[in-house]
Amino acid sequence: MDLTASLRELSRSVRLDSGVGDSLDALVAAALDAIPGAEFAGVSYIEERRTVTTRAATDPRAVAVDLAQYETGQGPCLTALFDEAVVSMPDRDRETRWPQFIARLAGSDVLSMLSFQLFAADDTLGALNLYAARRHAFGDDARSVGELFALHAGVVLAGAQRHERMGQALTTRDVIGQAKGILMERFKLTGDQAFALLVQISRSTNTKLRDVAEHLARTGELDS
């Protein structure tokens, strides 16, 4: 499938109400069709701006290779995430940049990798990682097609993130409303007083406000 067709298919696969998980699944499937040389693909995703996890992959080998990078703190996908927009590993056995990661790959059939940073505006969202079981699998075409694909994919992923966060915000608002209602009825408080009590409990227990509210709404108990 050519790049235009792959991007069109990606846009069709990701509905307006798609969450991040569905969007990432569609992204890796489309990347495999679009980018020459790729045998399997995965996405390293930044969770809450701190933790990097593999949220989507077309093959278990992608998950295993990514885990080796996360555990050693080095490799193409991490370099793409934090340092360079495009990172190539043409031949595993001649690679010298990531010695600990390469040592972990000794029993793997992955011989080449190509990673692209996924971003929207100034926000890095993750990295698209492509893998092959042969050396020098990714030529100039793969790099140029992959860069264009990653630009489009970053925009799609950012949209899915926004939709998911809006849904989470609405859910949080509803849960806090339920918790306030319980406190208002139980202690004859105003809405503002009930909210202030939730905030006080959140601070004194070092617990997120949403978690305090969810616990109260679920159990009827104030302790979290």
N, CA and C atoms as a LAMMPS dump frame, in Angstrom:
ITEM: TIMESTEP
0
ITEM: NUMBER OF ATOMS
672
ITEM: BOX BOUNDS ff ff ff
-5.0000000000000000e+02 5.0000000000000000e+02
-5.0000000000000000e+02 5.0000000000000000e+02
-5.0000000000000000e+02 5.0000000000000000e+02
ITEM: ATOMS id mol type element x y z
1 1 1 N 0.847 -1.193 0
2 1 2 C 0 0 0
3 1 3 C 0.885 1.247 0
4 2 1 N 0.553 2.249 -0.85
5 2 2 C 1.384 3.453 -0.884
6 2 3 C 1.065 4.362 0.297
7 3 1 N 1.896 5.418 0.447
8 3 2 C 1.772 6.28 1.617
9 3 3 C 0.409 6.95 1.693
10 4 1 N -0.055 7.486 0.566
11 4 2 C -1.342 8.19 0.564
12 4 3 C -2.472 7.267 1.006
13 5 1 N -2.471 6.05 0.467
14 5 2 C -3.516 5.091 0.827
15 5 3 C -3.422 4.7 2.303
16 6 1 N -2.191 4.556 2.795
17 6 2 C -2.009 4.18 4.199
18 6 3 C -2.485 5.277 5.14
19 7 1 N -2.178 6.524 4.797
20 7 2 C -2.622 7.64 5.632
21 7 3 C -4.139 7.783 5.591
22 8 1 N -4.707 7.547 4.41
23 8 2 C -6.163 7.603 4.293
24 8 3 C -6.802 6.515 5.165
25 9 1 N -6.217 5.318 5.13
26 9 2 C -6.741 4.213 5.929
27 9 3 C -6.594 4.497 7.423
28 10 1 N -5.474 5.121 7.799
29 10 2 C -5.276 5.475 9.203
30 10 3 C -6.339 6.46 9.66
31 11 1 N -6.606 7.464 8.84
32 11 2 C -7.613 8.47 9.188
33 11 3 C -8.998 7.844 9.296
34 12 1 N -9.291 6.878 8.42
35 12 2 C -10.59 6.208 8.483
36 12 3 C -10.705 5.323 9.722
37 13 1 N -9.595 4.692 10.085
38 13 2 C -9.618 3.754 11.208
39 13 3 C -9.808 4.458 12.537
40 14 1 N -9.294 5.696 12.621
41 14 2 C -9.38 6.44 13.875
42 14 3 C -10.607 7.337 13.83
43 15 1 N -11.682 6.927 14.5
44 15 2 C -12.903 7.714 14.537
45 15 3 C -12.724 8.895 15.476
46 16 1 N -13.662 9.823 15.415
47 16 2 C -13.593 11.003 16.274
48 16 3 C -13.63 10.629 17.75
49 17 1 N -14.279 9.502 18.059
50 17 2 C -14.387 9.101 19.459
51 17 3 C -13.374 8.022 19.839
52 18 1 N -12.375 7.795 18.979
53 18 2 C -11.367 6.784 19.284
54 18 3 C -10.483 7.232 20.437
55 19 1 N -10.161 6.285 21.315
56 19 2 C -9.217 6.575 22.38
57 19 3 C -7.799 6.356 21.904
58 20 1 N -6.849 6.571 22.813
59 20 2 C -5.44 6.437 22.457
60 20 3 C -5.106 5.002 22.055
61 21 1 N -5.631 4.016 22.789
62 21 2 C -5.326 2.624 22.484
63 21 3 C -5.729 2.222 21.079
64 22 1 N -6.954 2.537 20.689
65 22 2 C -7.426 2.216 19.341
66 22 3 C -6.612 2.952 18.284
67 23 1 N -6.262 4.195 18.558
68 23 2 C -5.491 4.988 17.603
69 23 3 C -4.103 4.399 17.396
70 24 1 N -3.479 3.943 18.479
71 24 2 C -2.144 3.358 18.369
72 24 3 C -2.188 2.034 17.615
73 25 1 N -3.217 1.235 17.842
74 25 2 C -3.362 -0.024 17.1
75 25 3 C -3.478 0.244 15.603
76 26 1 N -4.285 1.241 15.246
77 26 2 C -4.439 1.601 13.834
78 26 3 C -3.14 2.144 13.265
79 27 1 N -2.417 2.887 14.084
80 27 2 C -1.17 3.511 13.635
81 27 3 C -0.123 2.465 13.259
82 28 1 N 0.101 1.47 14.126
83 28 2 C 1.149 0.484 13.836
84 28 3 C 0.765 -0.388 12.644
85 29 1 N -0.517 -0.691 12.503
86 29 2 C -0.958 -1.484 11.355
87 29 3 C -0.737 -0.728 10.052
88 30 1 N -1.066 0.563 10.046
89 30 2 C -0.876 1.377 8.844
90 30 3 C 0.603 1.572 8.534
91 31 1 N 1.427 1.728 9.561
92 31 2 C 2.871 1.915 9.353
93 31 3 C 3.484 0.706 8.674
94 32 1 N 3.03 -0.461 9.057
95 32 2 C 3.557 -1.696 8.477
96 32 3 C 3.261 -1.771 6.982
97 33 1 N 2.105 -1.272 6.584
98 33 2 C 1.736 -1.251 5.168
99 33 3 C 2.475 -0.166 4.395
100 34 1 N 2.762 0.946 5.055
101 34 2 C 3.266 2.124 4.341
102 34 3 C 4.776 2.172 4.188
103 35 1 N 5.509 1.71 5.18
104 35 2 C 6.952 1.973 5.229
105 35 3 C 7.738 0.757 4.739
106 36 1 N 8.503 0.921 3.658
107 36 2 C 9.245 -0.195 3.055
108 36 3 C 10.248 -0.816 4.027
109 37 1 N 10.308 -2.135 4.024
110 37 2 C 11.289 -2.849 4.83
111 37 3 C 10.805 -3.275 6.197
112 38 1 N 9.712 -2.691 6.673
113 38 2 C 9.232 -3 8.026
114 38 3 C 8.577 -4.379 8.063
115 39 1 N 9.004 -5.209 9.001
116 39 2 C 8.413 -6.533 9.187
117 39 3 C 7.452 -6.561 10.375
118 40 1 N 7.733 -5.759 11.378
119 40 2 C 6.789 -5.546 12.474
120 40 3 C 7.051 -4.179 13.076
121 41 1 N 6.068 -3.697 13.843
122 41 2 C 6.129 -2.309 14.31
123 41 3 C 5.541 -2.188 15.709
124 42 1 N 5.928 -1.117 16.39
125 42 2 C 5.39 -0.836 17.718
126 42 3 C 5.472 0.647 18.012
127 43 1 N 4.792 1.057 19.055
128 43 2 C 4.841 2.458 19.481
129 43 3 C 5.253 2.531 20.943
130 44 1 N 6.321 3.272 21.203
131 44 2 C 6.713 3.6 22.574
132 44 3 C 5.968 4.872 22.946
133 45 1 N 5.171 4.789 23.993
134 45 2 C 4.257 5.876 24.337
135 45 3 C 4.628 6.463 25.692
136 46 1 N 4.646 7.787 25.789
137 46 2 C 4.973 8.451 27.046
138 46 3 C 3.702 8.607 27.88
139 47 1 N 3.691 7.959 29.042
140 47 2 C 2.543 8.017 29.946
141 47 3 C 2.765 9.12 30.975
142 48 1 N 1.875 10.099 30.994
143 48 2 C 1.912 11.181 31.98
144 48 3 C 3.274 11.863 32.027
145 49 1 N 3.903 11.995 30.857
146 49 2 C 5.173 12.716 30.701
147 49 3 C 6.336 12.101 31.473
148 50 1 N 6.187 10.852 31.929
149 50 2 C 7.256 10.259 32.729
150 50 3 C 7.627 8.864 32.246
151 51 1 N 6.666 7.956 32.287
152 51 2 C 6.937 6.549 32.023
153 51 3 C 6.754 6.226 30.543
154 52 1 N 7.677 5.444 29.996
155 52 2 C 7.581 5.013 28.602
156 52 3 C 7.145 3.553 28.572
157 53 1 N 6.091 3.266 27.837
158 53 2 C 5.59 1.902 27.701
159 53 3 C 5.271 1.625 26.236
160 54 1 N 5.177 0.348 25.886
161 54 2 C 4.743 -0.037 24.543
162 54 3 C 3.242 -0.268 24.589
163 55 1 N 2.487 0.635 23.972
164 55 2 C 1.026 0.565 24.029
165 55 3 C 0.429 -0.184 22.844
166 56 1 N 1.212 -0.373 21.78
167 56 2 C 0.692 -1.082 20.609
168 56 3 C 1.852 -1.732 19.875
169 57 1 N 1.625 -2.929 19.348
170 57 2 C 2.66 -3.639 18.596
171 57 3 C 2 -4.654 17.679
172 58 1 N 2.628 -4.9 16.537
173 58 2 C 2.089 -5.884 15.601
174 58 3 C 2.672 -7.269 15.831
175 59 1 N 3.631 -7.381 16.752
176 59 2 C 4.317 -8.656 16.977
177 59 3 C 4.902 -8.642 18.395
178 60 1 N 4.857 -9.769 19.11
179 60 2 C 5.435 -9.809 20.459
180 60 3 C 6.921 -9.459 20.493
181 61 1 N 7.62 -9.67 19.383
182 61 2 C 9.047 -9.335 19.359
183 61 3 C 9.268 -7.844 19.561
184 62 1 N 8.344 -7.035 19.066
185 62 2 C 8.472 -5.588 19.256
186 62 3 C 8.417 -5.236 20.739
187 63 1 N 7.518 -5.879 21.457
188 63 2 C 7.386 -5.627 22.894
189 63 3 C 8.666 -6.032 23.62
190 64 1 N 9.235 -7.182 23.247
191 64 2 C 10.45 -7.67 23.9
192 64 3 C 11.637 -6.745 23.639
193 65 1 N 11.778 -6.285 22.4
194 65 2 C 12.887 -5.386 22.061
195 65 3 C 12.72 -4.053 22.775
196 66 1 N 11.507 -3.549 22.816
197 66 2 C 11.262 -2.282 23.511
198 66 3 C 11.57 -2.408 25.004
199 67 1 N 11.171 -3.523 25.596
200 67 2 C 11.429 -3.729 27.019
201 67 3 C 12.928 -3.714 27.309
202 68 1 N 13.711 -4.304 26.407
203 68 2 C 15.168 -4.29 26.569
204 68 3 C 15.699 -2.859 26.571
205 69 1 N 15.089 -1.996 25.765
206 69 2 C 15.509 -0.593 25.734
207 69 3 C 15.122 0.131 27.023
208 70 1 N 13.9 -0.101 27.49
209 70 2 C 13.451 0.573 28.709
210 70 3 C 14.299 0.153 29.908
211 71 1 N 14.634 -1.128 29.965
212 71 2 C 15.377 -1.64 31.123
213 71 3 C 16.843 -1.226 31.113
214 72 1 N 17.424 -1.048 29.926
215 72 2 C 18.823 -0.614 29.847
216 72 3 C 18.952 0.901 29.742
217 73 1 N 17.829 1.569 29.435
218 73 2 C 17.859 3.022 29.304
219 73 3 C 18.542 3.507 28.048
220 74 1 N 18.606 2.66 27.034
221 74 2 C 19.256 3.071 25.787
222 74 3 C 18.69 2.283 24.609
223 75 1 N 18.868 2.842 23.411
224 75 2 C 18.386 2.196 22.202
225 75 3 C 17.767 3.201 21.25
226 76 1 N 17.452 2.766 20.034
227 76 2 C 16.926 3.677 19.007
228 76 3 C 15.651 4.405 19.414
229 77 1 N 14.713 3.705 20.043
230 77 2 C 13.429 4.357 20.343
231 77 3 C 13.596 5.434 21.41
232 78 1 N 14.438 5.196 22.412
233 78 2 C 14.654 6.206 23.447
234 78 3 C 15.425 7.403 22.901
235 79 1 N 16.362 7.138 21.993
236 79 2 C 17.082 8.243 21.361
237 79 3 C 16.129 9.073 20.511
238 80 1 N 15.213 8.395 19.805
239 80 2 C 14.215 9.121 19.002
240 80 3 C 13.27 9.914 19.893
241 81 1 N 12.936 9.374 21.039
242 81 2 C 12.026 10.063 21.953
243 81 3 C 12.624 11.345 22.507
244 82 1 N 13.895 11.288 22.883
245 82 2 C 14.456 12.382 23.678
246 82 3 C 15.566 13.186 23.005
247 83 1 N 16.123 12.694 21.9
248 83 2 C 17.278 13.385 21.324
249 83 3 C 17.153 13.709 19.838
250 84 1 N 16.784 12.738 19.026
251 84 2 C 16.764 12.923 17.58
252 84 3 C 15.408 12.504 17.021
253 85 1 N 14.981 13.18 15.959
254 85 2 C 13.659 12.896 15.394
255 85 3 C 13.612 11.558 14.666
256 86 1 N 14.728 11.169 14.038
257 86 2 C 14.796 9.907 13.299
258 86 3 C 16.088 9.191 13.687
259 87 1 N 15.978 7.921 14.05
260 87 2 C 17.155 7.157 14.47
261 87 3 C 17.155 5.808 13.757
262 88 1 N 18.284 5.491 13.138
263 88 2 C 18.41 4.245 12.386
264 88 3 C 19.457 3.333 13.021
265 89 1 N 19.143 2.051 13.09
266 89 2 C 20.123 1.027 13.454
267 89 3 C 20.195 0.059 12.278
268 90 1 N 21.1 0.289 11.324
269 90 2 C 21.115 -0.517 10.105
270 90 3 C 21.598 -1.947 10.292
271 91 1 N 22.517 -2.164 11.26
272 91 2 C 23.086 -3.501 11.446
273 91 3 C 23.386 -3.695 12.931
274 92 1 N 22.597 -4.528 13.562
275 92 2 C 22.764 -4.753 15.005
276 92 3 C 24.189 -5.16 15.374
277 93 1 N 24.788 -6.033 14.569
278 93 2 C 26.085 -6.595 14.93
279 93 3 C 27.239 -5.618 14.743
280 94 1 N 26.979 -4.491 14.103
281 94 2 C 28.011 -3.463 13.948
282 94 3 C 27.684 -2.2 14.753
283 95 1 N 26.652 -2.271 15.556
284 95 2 C 26.2 -1.103 16.308
285 95 3 C 27.047 -0.889 17.567
286 96 1 N 27.459 0.367 17.815
287 96 2 C 28.297 0.682 18.983
288 96 3 C 27.681 1.736 19.909
289 97 1 N 26.559 2.343 19.526
290 97 2 C 26.003 3.448 20.316
291 97 3 C 25.321 2.998 21.606
292 98 1 N 24.787 1.788 21.608
293 98 2 C 23.983 1.332 22.754
294 98 3 C 24.451 -0.063 23.198
295 99 1 N 25.622 -0.171 23.804
296 99 2 C 26.2 -1.492 24.094
297 99 3 C 25.335 -2.384 24.982
298 100 1 N 24.714 -1.822 26.01
299 100 2 C 23.898 -2.653 26.905
300 100 3 C 22.654 -3.174 26.192
301 101 1 N 22.04 -2.316 25.406
302 101 2 C 20.862 -2.736 24.638
303 101 3 C 21.237 -3.812 23.629
304 102 1 N 22.335 -3.617 22.911
305 102 2 C 22.761 -4.594 21.902
306 102 3 C 23.053 -5.943 22.549
307 103 1 N 23.645 -5.92 23.741
308 103 2 C 23.914 -7.179 24.444
309 103 3 C 22.619 -7.925 24.739
310 104 1 N 21.57 -7.19 25.064
311 104 2 C 20.268 -7.809 25.34
312 104 3 C 19.63 -8.38 24.078
313 105 1 N 20.041 -7.881 22.912
314 105 2 C 19.468 -8.345 21.645
315 105 3 C 20.142 -9.599 21.104
316 106 1 N 21.134 -10.108 21.813
317 106 2 C 21.946 -11.21 21.291
318 106 3 C 21.107 -12.409 20.847
319 107 1 N 20.054 -12.72 21.563
320 107 2 C 19.24 -13.872 21.2
321 107 3 C 18.051 -13.558 20.321
322 108 1 N 17.961 -12.312 19.872
323 108 2 C 16.818 -11.883 19.06
324 108 3 C 17.15 -11.959 17.578
325 109 1 N 16.105 -12.089 16.745
326 109 2 C 16.344 -12.077 15.302
327 109 3 C 16.226 -10.673 14.715
328 110 1 N 16.064 -9.662 15.56
329 110 2 C 15.986 -8.28 15.082
330 110 3 C 17.385 -7.802 14.71
331 111 1 N 17.572 -7.457 13.448
332 111 2 C 18.881 -7.021 12.96
333 111 3 C 18.902 -5.554 12.554
334 112 1 N 17.741 -4.957 12.264
335 112 2 C 17.671 -3.537 11.906
336 112 3 C 16.484 -2.899 12.594
337 113 1 N 16.637 -1.599 12.872
338 113 2 C 15.538 -0.819 13.446
339 113 3 C 15.534 0.58 12.853
340 114 1 N 14.35 1.162 12.833
341 114 2 C 14.195 2.554 12.412
342 114 3 C 13.116 3.171 13.299
343 115 1 N 13.464 4.259 13.989
344 115 2 C 12.534 4.885 14.938
345 115 3 C 12.278 6.336 14.576
346 116 1 N 11.022 6.742 14.707
347 116 2 C 10.61 8.116 14.401
348 116 3 C 9.92 8.722 15.619
349 117 1 N 10.286 9.939 15.941
350 117 2 C 9.61 10.652 17.023
351 117 3 C 8.202 11.035 16.578
352 118 1 N 7.237 10.836 17.454
353 118 2 C 5.857 11.252 17.207
354 118 3 C 5.59 12.496 18.044
355 119 1 N 5.203 13.559 17.395
356 119 2 C 4.991 14.802 18.132
357 119 3 C 3.88 15.609 17.482
358 120 1 N 3.337 16.535 18.259
359 120 2 C 2.36 17.501 17.764
360 120 3 C 2.672 18.814 18.459
361 121 1 N 2.813 19.888 17.673
362 121 2 C 3.264 21.177 18.211
363 121 3 C 4.62 20.941 18.873
364 122 1 N 4.762 21.306 20.147
365 122 2 C 6.037 21.113 20.844
366 122 3 C 5.993 19.945 21.818
367 123 1 N 4.999 19.089 21.689
368 123 2 C 4.791 18.017 22.658
369 123 3 C 5.185 16.668 22.061
370 124 1 N 6.204 16.03 22.634
371 124 2 C 6.595 14.694 22.192
372 124 3 C 5.642 13.673 22.797
373 125 1 N 5.054 12.841 21.938
374 125 2 C 4.03 11.896 22.378
375 125 3 C 4.561 10.477 22.506
376 126 1 N 5.558 10.147 21.69
377 126 2 C 6.077 8.787 21.688
378 126 3 C 7.011 8.586 20.515
379 127 1 N 7.254 7.312 20.193
380 127 2 C 8.109 6.985 19.052
381 127 3 C 7.509 5.805 18.301
382 128 1 N 7.518 5.904 16.991
383 128 2 C 7.113 4.801 16.123
384 128 3 C 8.364 3.992 15.803
385 129 1 N 8.342 2.704 16.125
386 129 2 C 9.514 1.85 15.959
387 129 3 C 9.24 0.754 14.935
388 130 1 N 10.144 0.626 13.98
389 130 2 C 10.034 -0.386 12.93
390 130 3 C 11.192 -1.368 13.062
391 131 1 N 10.913 -2.649 12.811
392 131 2 C 11.902 -3.694 13.03
393 131 3 C 11.97 -4.612 11.809
394 132 1 N 13.153 -5.2 11.615
395 132 2 C 13.318 -6.168 10.532
396 132 3 C 14.328 -7.227 10.957
397 133 1 N 14.159 -8.433 10.423
398 133 2 C 15.045 -9.548 10.746
399 133 3 C 16.154 -9.684 9.71
400 134 1 N 16.454 -8.608 9.005
401 134 2 C 17.593 -8.597 8.079
402 134 3 C 18.337 -7.276 8.216
403 135 1 N 19.599 -7.306 7.856
404 135 2 C 20.433 -6.116 7.956
405 135 3 C 20.091 -5.12 6.847
406 136 1 N 20.277 -3.851 7.151
407 136 2 C 20.073 -2.773 6.165
408 136 3 C 18.695 -2.881 5.49
409 137 1 N 17.691 -3.163 6.303
410 137 2 C 16.337 -3.333 5.763
411 137 3 C 15.699 -2.007 5.369
412 138 1 N 16.172 -0.909 5.958
413 138 2 C 15.512 0.38 5.752
414 138 3 C 16.408 1.33 4.958
415 139 1 N 15.991 1.608 3.723
416 139 2 C 16.749 2.514 2.87
417 139 3 C 16.245 3.941 2.959
418 140 1 N 16.66 4.745 1.989
419 140 2 C 16.253 6.154 1.968
420 140 3 C 14.743 6.305 1.828
421 141 1 N 14.124 5.407 1.049
422 141 2 C 12.668 5.484 0.876
423 141 3 C 11.946 5.286 2.204
424 142 1 N 12.422 4.33 2.987
425 142 2 C 11.792 4.066 4.283
426 142 3 C 11.904 5.285 5.191
427 143 1 N 13.038 5.945 5.144
428 143 2 C 13.237 7.117 5.998
429 143 3 C 12.32 8.261 5.577
430 144 1 N 12.262 8.547 4.275
431 144 2 C 11.452 9.679 3.807
432 144 3 C 9.962 9.404 3.981
433 145 1 N 9.527 8.193 3.646
434 145 2 C 8.119 7.836 3.835
435 145 3 C 7.771 7.833 5.324
436 146 1 N 8.669 7.292 6.13
437 146 2 C 8.431 7.223 7.563
438 146 3 C 8.31 8.586 8.215
439 147 1 N 9.119 9.544 7.774
440 147 2 C 9.038 10.893 8.343
441 147 3 C 7.681 11.527 8.064
442 148 1 N 7.196 11.377 6.823
443 148 2 C 5.881 11.923 6.483
444 148 3 C 4.775 11.205 7.257
445 149 1 N 4.91 9.896 7.352
446 149 2 C 3.909 9.118 8.087
447 149 3 C 3.877 9.546 9.551
448 150 1 N 5.051 9.718 10.152
449 150 2 C 5.13 10.088 11.568
450 150 3 C 4.516 11.459 11.828
451 151 1 N 4.697 12.394 10.904
452 151 2 C 4.089 13.722 11.057
453 151 3 C 2.569 13.611 11.13
454 152 1 N 1.993 12.844 10.211
455 152 2 C 0.54 12.66 10.188
456 152 3 C 0.082 11.89 11.427
457 153 1 N 0.83 10.862 11.776
458 153 2 C 0.447 10.032 12.92
459 153 3 C 0.471 10.825 14.219
460 154 1 N 1.413 11.75 14.347
461 154 2 C 1.481 12.581 15.545
462 154 3 C 0.233 13.42 15.721
463 155 1 N -0.266 13.963 14.624
464 155 2 C -1.489 14.773 14.676
465 155 3 C -2.688 13.903 15.065
466 156 1 N -2.771 12.71 14.466
467 156 2 C -3.867 11.789 14.78
468 156 3 C -3.832 11.393 16.257
469 157 1 N -2.637 11.085 16.744
470 157 2 C -2.492 10.658 18.134
471 157 3 C -2.818 11.79 19.104
472 158 1 N -2.409 13.003 18.771
473 158 2 C -2.714 14.155 19.631
474 158 3 C -4.223 14.361 19.742
475 159 1 N -4.932 14.17 18.63
476 159 2 C -6.387 14.289 18.654
477 159 3 C -7.024 13.236 19.547
478 160 1 N -6.506 12.014 19.476
479 160 2 C -7.031 10.943 20.323
480 160 3 C -6.763 11.229 21.797
481 161 1 N -5.585 11.79 22.081
482 161 2 C -5.273 12.154 23.467
483 161 3 C -6.244 13.197 24.002
484 162 1 N -6.513 14.205 23.188
485 162 2 C -7.432 15.264 23.619
486 162 3 C -8.807 14.692 23.924
487 163 1 N -9.283 13.814 23.034
488 163 2 C -10.602 13.205 23.243
489 163 3 C -10.612 12.384 24.53
490 164 1 N -9.557 11.612 24.759
491 164 2 C -9.5 10.768 25.948
492 164 3 C -9.449 11.611 27.218
493 165 1 N -8.672 12.695 27.186
494 165 2 C -8.571 13.56 28.366
495 165 3 C -9.898 14.256 28.662
496 166 1 N -10.61 14.638 27.607
497 166 2 C -11.921 15.255 27.818
498 166 3 C -12.868 14.273 28.498
499 167 1 N -12.83 13.02 28.042
500 167 2 C -13.671 12.002 28.658
501 167 3 C -13.31 11.772 30.115
502 168 1 N -12.001 11.754 30.401
503 168 2 C -11.557 11.568 31.782
504 168 3 C -11.977 12.742 32.658
505 169 1 N -11.884 13.95 32.09
506 169 2 C -12.27 15.143 32.854
507 169 3 C -13.757 15.111 33.196
508 170 1 N -14.588 14.686 32.232
509 170 2 C -16.029 14.604 32.485
510 170 3 C -16.341 13.554 33.546
511 171 1 N -15.636 12.419 33.461
512 171 2 C -15.838 11.361 34.455
513 171 3 C -15.449 11.842 35.846
514 172 1 N -14.305 12.545 35.918
515 172 2 C -13.845 13.075 37.208
516 172 3 C -14.855 14.054 37.786
517 173 1 N -15.381 14.92 36.932
518 173 2 C -16.371 15.896 37.39
519 173 3 C -17.603 15.198 37.952
520 174 1 N -18.05 14.15 37.25
521 174 2 C -19.234 13.42 37.712
522 174 3 C -18.985 12.742 39.063
523 175 1 N -17.8 12.129 39.208
524 175 2 C -17.483 11.427 40.456
525 175 3 C -17.395 12.408 41.618
526 176 1 N -16.751 13.55 41.388
527 176 2 C -16.656 14.562 42.443
528 176 3 C -18.048 15.075 42.812
529 177 1 N -18.913 15.225 41.805
530 177 2 C -20.289 15.646 42.066
531 177 3 C -21.032 14.646 42.94
532 178 1 N -20.827 13.343 42.659
533 178 2 C -21.464 12.311 43.484
534 178 3 C -20.964 12.377 44.925
535 179 1 N -19.634 12.536 45.074
536 179 2 C -19.048 12.589 46.417
537 179 3 C -19.546 13.813 47.182
538 180 1 N -19.626 14.947 46.502
539 180 2 C -20.152 16.158 47.148
540 180 3 C -21.582 15.934 47.622
541 181 1 N -22.378 15.296 46.781
542 181 2 C -23.768 15.037 47.14
543 181 3 C -23.889 14.191 48.397
544 182 1 N -23.013 13.18 48.516
545 182 2 C -23.031 12.327 49.708
546 182 3 C -22.723 13.143 50.962
547 183 1 N -21.681 13.986 50.859
548 183 2 C -21.287 14.796 52.017
549 183 3 C -22.35 15.833 52.368
550 184 1 N -22.955 16.421 51.345
551 184 2 C -23.987 17.436 51.594
552 184 3 C -25.172 16.831 52.344
553 185 1 N -25.549 15.629 51.935
554 185 2 C -26.692 14.987 52.589
555 185 3 C -26.328 14.499 53.99
556 186 1 N -25.137 13.921 54.12
557 186 2 C -24.753 13.316 55.396
558 186 3 C -24.484 14.355 56.477
559 187 1 N -23.813 15.446 56.092
560 187 2 C -23.39 16.441 57.091
561 187 3 C -24.102 17.786 56.949
562 188 1 N -25.109 17.83 56.087
563 188 2 C -25.876 19.061 55.865
564 188 3 C -24.96 20.227 55.464
565 189 1 N -24.077 19.965 54.505
566 189 2 C -23.13 20.974 54.035
567 189 3 C -23.63 21.621 52.757
568 190 1 N -23.086 22.793 52.454
569 190 2 C -23.313 23.392 51.137
570 190 3 C -22.38 22.71 50.14
571 191 1 N -22.601 22.981 48.862
572 191 2 C -21.736 22.416 47.837
573 191 3 C -20.287 22.834 48.014
574 192 1 N -20.069 24.11 48.313
575 192 2 C -18.704 24.619 48.502
576 192 3 C -18.048 23.977 49.721
577 193 1 N -18.808 23.806 50.789
578 193 2 C -18.257 23.19 51.997
579 193 3 C -17.893 21.722 51.749
580 194 1 N -18.743 21.029 51.01
581 194 2 C -18.472 19.62 50.704
582 194 3 C -17.21 19.487 49.857
583 195 1 N -17.064 20.371 48.875
584 195 2 C -15.871 20.333 48.028
585 195 3 C -14.619 20.65 48.849
586 196 1 N -14.712 21.641 49.739
587 196 2 C -13.574 22.008 50.588
588 196 3 C -13.156 20.834 51.468
589 197 1 N -14.127 20.062 51.949
590 197 2 C -13.815 18.896 52.775
591 197 3 C -13.084 17.831 51.957
592 198 1 N -13.524 17.614 50.72
593 198 2 C -12.835 16.663 49.844
594 198 3 C -11.392 17.089 49.602
595 199 1 N -11.197 18.376 49.357
596 199 2 C -9.846 18.904 49.127
597 199 3 C -8.985 18.718 50.371
598 200 1 N -9.573 18.975 51.536
599 200 2 C -8.838 18.825 52.798
600 200 3 C -8.384 17.376 52.994
601 201 1 N -9.279 16.437 52.713
602 201 2 C -8.936 15.013 52.846
603 201 3 C -7.853 14.638 51.842
604 202 1 N -7.976 15.148 50.628
605 202 2 C -6.985 14.873 49.591
606 202 3 C -5.596 15.317 50.03
607 203 1 N -5.518 16.508 50.587
608 203 2 C -4.22 17.051 51.005
609 203 3 C -3.662 16.321 52.224
610 204 1 N -4.527 16.052 53.186
611 204 2 C -4.048 15.438 54.432
612 204 3 C -3.611 13.991 54.229
613 205 1 N -4.192 13.316 53.243
614 205 2 C -3.827 11.919 52.976
615 205 3 C -2.886 11.775 51.791
616 206 1 N -2.533 12.902 51.166
617 206 2 C -1.67 12.888 49.977
618 206 3 C -2.242 11.961 48.901
619 207 1 N -3.546 12.095 48.698
620 207 2 C -4.271 11.279 47.723
621 207 3 C -4.918 12.205 46.698
622 208 1 N -4.911 11.773 45.447
623 208 2 C -5.539 12.593 44.413
624 208 3 C -7.013 12.83 44.747
625 209 1 N -7.483 14.033 44.427
626 209 2 C -8.871 14.395 44.717
627 209 3 C -9.834 13.417 44.061
628 210 1 N -9.55 13.035 42.822
629 210 2 C -10.431 12.094 42.13
630 210 3 C -10.497 10.764 42.874
631 211 1 N -9.351 10.289 43.378
632 211 2 C -9.334 9.005 44.083
633 211 3 C -10.134 9.078 45.381
634 212 1 N -10.028 10.212 46.083
635 212 2 C -10.817 10.401 47.308
636 212 3 C -12.311 10.35 46.977
637 213 1 N -12.687 11.058 45.915
638 213 2 C -14.096 11.11 45.518
639 213 3 C -14.598 9.741 45.065
640 214 1 N -13.788 9.017 44.292
641 214 2 C -14.188 7.686 43.819
642 214 3 C -14.393 6.731 44.993
643 215 1 N -13.48 6.805 45.968
644 215 2 C -13.592 5.926 47.141
645 215 3 C -14.878 6.215 47.911
646 216 1 N -15.168 7.491 48.109
647 216 2 C -16.381 7.872 48.837
648 216 3 C -17.631 7.457 48.07
649 217 1 N -17.636 7.69 46.764
650 217 2 C -18.804 7.344 45.953
651 217 3 C -19.025 5.83 45.91
652 218 1 N -17.925 5.068 45.937
653 218 2 C -18.03 3.61 45.833
654 218 3 C -18.37 2.945 47.163
655 219 1 N -17.765 3.453 48.264
656 219 2 C -17.895 2.772 49.559
657 219 3 C -18.742 3.529 50.577
658 220 1 N -18.92 4.829 50.344
659 220 2 C -19.623 5.643 51.327
660 220 3 C -18.751 6.043 52.493
661 221 1 N -17.456 5.691 52.429
662 221 2 C -16.519 5.995 53.509
663 221 3 C -15.597 7.136 53.102
664 222 1 N -15.199 7.956 54.08
665 222 2 C -14.318 9.092 53.802
666 222 3 C -12.853 8.699 53.763
667 223 1 N -12.458 7.655 54.513
668 223 2 C -11.045 7.275 54.487
669 223 3 C -10.727 6.678 53.129
670 224 1 N -9.51 7.031 52.56
671 224 2 C -9.136 6.557 51.231
672 224 3 C -7.927 5.646 51.286
